[in-house]
C-alpha cells in the first residue's frame, strides 16, 4: 500500500470514529424528540403545550397523527379544538436552535387514541 493510500485510510477511520463518538455522546434527541404527555392551551391560531414547568410553542401547522392512525405532515390536529384546554395530549417536543437563541417547540401531536 502506498503512503498516500495509507494516510487516506487513517483519516477516514479517524473521521468515522469521531462521528461514532459524537453520536454516542450526543444521542439522537435532535432527530427523535422524546414523546411526553402534556396539557395544551389552544388559542384562535396557535397554542402551547406544557410538560412540567416548560411550555412548548405549538405553531399553526404541525405534524400530527389523526384518530384513525393516519400521519399528517402538516395542518392542525383535530384533537385540539380552538380556544380550549386539552389535558393528556401525547406530543413530541424539544428545544431548537434559532440563530443565537433557543426555543421550545412541539414537533408532533398524537390524536390517535384521544
Phi, psi and omega in degrees: 000135180284161182299321181291323177292318178297318178298317179297319179296320179295318180296316179296316179298320178296316180297317179296318179296319178296317178298314180299317178295315178298319179295318180293316182291314184282328183083196184245020187301329181287334182264336184218083181297154182294149175266129183222164175261131187228166168252126184248133174254119188250130177261202181285331184237319183219197180189194176215153178234132184251135172233112185063232182264007181255130174255129181254131180291138178243106183285172184292349176218128184212155173292142181201160176244127184279178183300336178270002179087011180273129180279137175239129182278354177198172179111189181251129180298130183288348178270003179240081180296144180300148176058049181213171170244130180236122179267159174059046178264129176278126180223161165247126183212153179195176177274139175235152177274131176233091185066237181267003180240175178233150180222141178274124184225147171275131180255334184205143177237135179256109176264356180288120182088003179279000000 
